[in-house]
Amino acid sequence: MSKYGVIIVGGGPAGLTAAIYAIRANMKTLILDKLAPGGQVVNTNEVENYPGLGTINGADLAIKMFEHTQELGVEFDYKTVLEIEDAGDIKKLKCEEDGTVYETKSVIIATGTRPRRLNVPGEDHHAGAGLSWCAICDGAQYRGKDVVVIGGGNSAVEESIYLAGIVNKLTVITMFDLTADPKANDKLCAMSNVTVHRYCDIVDFLGDGKLEGLRFKSNKEDNAEIKTVTCDGVFEYIGLEPTADFCKPLGILNDHGFIETNDHKETKVKGIYAAGDVTSKFLRQIITACSDGAIAANAASKYVESLSE
Ligand SMILES: Cc1cc2nc3c(=O)[nH]c(=O)nc-3n(C[C@H](O)[C@H](O)[C@H](O)COP(=O)(O)OP(=O)(O)OC[C@H]3O[C@@H](n4cnc5c(N)ncnc54)[C@H](O)[C@@H]3O)c2cc1C
């Protein structure tokens, strides 16, 4: 029989919360994550909307959540899950690192999302060298320099506010209007070193070796003039796509690649649950990821109990 009651794939807020609920339900619990625990929260400057904590640094919140799992005895291993095989009452998880295969009675998939790409010329060339998706990780190297942020949603606006406090000049280019919380939009627009270009598309990135800038044009006019902005760095925040390709063989993804679940966070495969940003849902935030994790672990523990009846 399998050693684990549940294996949780992904150690972000959804996975860490699932682990807390799972181990408190007496299931032997293992979290597998390819990176350090905490998920996207690790790369968030300030979290201001998690109840009871006021304003907290993202990495600090991630550490608190992980420490909570460790105090309860949850196991954690650095592994990238490549495949989940449904062998009835046992599920087999194949990992990239040294071909390890874990067996478990139930699985919770909490693998979150990754940044969407623009797919315009020059993007691949400058990725990781001038073009970044993480202001917290890479922002400091642009202190006193000129930077562009692409995007106008919550993440784009929050990270722009952070960057504007560091850089010389910040240009925000967004496809639509700014669509973040009105308070955040107002704060950004009031910053003296920020210029916002609304309803614009990116044409391409410039620079053969080092990034030198980008070209953009209005998406409101036919034959709009192509404009150039010179800069030292660019940050893209144009949305997220699910990290669930490895789940395709299970047949649990919707047309957009997110995992479909019911209210109990059950997928259509018995014993396999999903939680957090990787699932089809209305609001992708830390608090809703935690909520999903709690529900998934509760449902998984009832399922595991039913196996031994
Ligand atoms: C810039 C930014 C700012 C944000 N600010 C806020 C905010 O202020 N407040 C708020 O509530 N929300 C905020 N969010 C959203 C919030 O971070 C997410 O909703 C939340 O992290 C989702 O949690 P999750 O556990 O579902 O996924 P994630 O946090 O994405 O964690 C998924 C984990 O799965 C791991 N993983 C992926 N694939 C595999 C695999 N095959 N094998 C093993 N491990 C794998 C990843 O390494 C990762 O650790 C922000 C997001 C971003 C990008």
The ligand as an SDF file (V2000), in Angstrom:
LIG
                    3D

 53 58  0  0  0  0  0  0  0  0999 V2000
    3.4140   40.0260   -9.4810 C   0  0  0  0  0  0  0  0  0  0  0  0
    2.2620   39.4120   -8.7260 C   0  0  0  0  0  0  0  0  0  0  0  0
    1.7320   40.0800   -7.6280 C   0  0  0  0  0  0  0  0  0  0  0  0
    0.6670   39.5110   -6.9090 C   0  0  0  0  0  0  0  0  0  0  0  0
    0.1630   40.1890   -5.8430 N   0  0  0  0  0  0  0  0  0  0  0  0
   -0.8510   39.6340   -5.1030 C   0  0  0  0  0  0  0  0  0  0  0  0
   -1.3610   40.3020   -3.9530 C   0  0  0  0  0  0  0  0  0  0  0  0
   -0.9080   41.3930   -3.5790 O   0  0  0  0  0  0  0  0  0  0  0  0
   -2.3780   39.6860   -3.2680 N   0  0  0  0  0  0  0  0  0  0  0  0
   -2.9200   38.4800   -3.6310 C   0  0  0  0  0  0  0  0  0  0  0  0
   -3.8180   37.9700   -2.9580 O   0  0  0  0  0  0  0  0  0  0  0  0
   -2.4500   37.8430   -4.7370 N   0  0  0  0  0  0  0  0  0  0  0  0
   -1.4330   38.3780   -5.4760 C   0  0  0  0  0  0  0  0  0  0  0  0
   -0.9700   37.7300   -6.5950 N   0  0  0  0  0  0  0  0  0  0  0  0
   -1.5760   36.4400   -6.9850 C   0  0  0  0  0  0  0  0  0  0  0  0
   -1.1170   35.2950   -6.1030 C   0  0  0  0  0  0  0  0  0  0  0  0
    0.3190   35.3190   -6.0340 O   0  0  0  0  0  0  0  0  0  0  0  0
   -1.5920   33.9550   -6.6670 C   0  0  0  0  0  0  0  0  0  0  0  0
   -2.9940   33.9830   -6.7820 O   0  0  0  0  0  0  0  0  0  0  0  0
   -1.1990   32.7960   -5.7610 C   0  0  0  0  0  0  0  0  0  0  0  0
    0.2160   32.7300   -5.5880 O   0  0  0  0  0  0  0  0  0  0  0  0
   -1.6740   31.4580   -6.3560 C   0  0  0  0  0  0  0  0  0  0  0  0
   -1.2430   30.4160   -5.5370 O   0  0  0  0  0  0  0  0  0  0  0  0
   -1.1060   28.9250   -6.1040 P   0  0  0  0  0  0  0  0  0  0  0  0
   -0.6360   28.1080   -4.9510 O   0  0  0  0  0  0  0  0  0  0  0  0
   -2.3420   28.5290   -6.7890 O   0  0  0  0  0  0  0  0  0  0  0  0
    0.0070   28.9780   -7.2480 O   0  0  0  0  0  0  0  0  0  0  0  0
    1.4990   29.5330   -7.2720 P   0  0  0  0  0  0  0  0  0  0  0  0
    1.7210   30.5720   -6.2460 O   0  0  0  0  0  0  0  0  0  0  0  0
    1.7490   29.8890   -8.6920 O   0  0  0  0  0  0  0  0  0  0  0  0
    2.3880   28.2480   -6.8730 O   0  0  0  0  0  0  0  0  0  0  0  0
    2.5040   27.1490   -7.7440 C   0  0  0  0  0  0  0  0  0  0  0  0
    3.7280   26.3370   -7.3680 C   0  0  0  0  0  0  0  0  0  0  0  0
    3.7430   25.1360   -8.1550 O   0  0  0  0  0  0  0  0  0  0  0  0
    5.0750   24.8380   -8.5350 C   0  0  0  0  0  0  0  0  0  0  0  0
    5.0250   23.9750   -9.7330 N   0  0  0  0  0  0  0  0  0  0  0  0
    4.5290   24.2910  -10.9610 C   0  0  0  0  0  0  0  0  0  0  0  0
    4.6100   23.2330  -11.8030 N   0  0  0  0  0  0  0  0  0  0  0  0
    5.1720   22.2050  -11.0850 C   0  0  0  0  0  0  0  0  0  0  0  0
    5.5130   20.8540  -11.3820 C   0  0  0  0  0  0  0  0  0  0  0  0
    5.2790   20.2890  -12.5910 N   0  0  0  0  0  0  0  0  0  0  0  0
    6.1030   20.0990  -10.4160 N   0  0  0  0  0  0  0  0  0  0  0  0
    6.3530   20.6210   -9.1660 C   0  0  0  0  0  0  0  0  0  0  0  0
    6.0360   21.9050   -8.8380 N   0  0  0  0  0  0  0  0  0  0  0  0
    5.4520   22.6900   -9.7740 C   0  0  0  0  0  0  0  0  0  0  0  0
    5.7010   26.2090   -8.7760 C   0  0  0  0  0  0  0  0  0  0  0  0
    7.1110   26.1370   -8.6680 O   0  0  0  0  0  0  0  0  0  0  0  0
    5.0510   27.0480   -7.6600 C   0  0  0  0  0  0  0  0  0  0  0  0
    5.8400   27.0640   -6.4860 O   0  0  0  0  0  0  0  0  0  0  0  0
    0.1140   38.2580   -7.3220 C   0  0  0  0  0  0  0  0  0  0  0  0
    0.6650   37.5880   -8.4210 C   0  0  0  0  0  0  0  0  0  0  0  0
    1.7280   38.1490   -9.1290 C   0  0  0  0  0  0  0  0  0  0  0  0
    2.2990   37.4230  -10.3260 C   0  0  0  0  0  0  0  0  0  0  0  0
  1  2  1  0
  2  3  1  0
  2 52  2  0
  3  4  2  0
  4  5  1  0
  4 50  1  0
  5  6  2  0
  6  7  1  0
  6 13  1  0
  7  8  2  0
  7  9  1  0
  9 10  1  0
 10 11  2  0
 10 12  1  0
 12 13  2  0
 13 14  1  0
 14 15  1  0
 14 50  1  0
 15 16  1  0
 16 17  1  0
 16 18  1  0
 18 19  1  0
 18 20  1  0
 20 21  1  0
 20 22  1  0
 22 23  1  0
 23 24  1  0
 24 25  2  0
 24 26  1  0
 24 27  1  0
 27 28  1  0
 28 29  2  0
 28 30  1  0
 28 31  1  0
 31 32  1  0
 32 33  1  0
 33 34  1  0
 33 48  1  0
 34 35  1  0
 35 36  1  0
 35 46  1  0
 36 37  1  0
 36 45  1  0
 37 38  2  0
 38 39  1  0
 39 40  1  0
 39 45  2  0
 40 41  1  0
 40 42  2  0
 42 43  1  0
 43 44  2  0
 44 45  1  0
 46 47  1  0
 46 48  1  0
 48 49  1  0
 50 51  2  0
 51 52  1  0
 52 53  1  0
M  END
$$$$
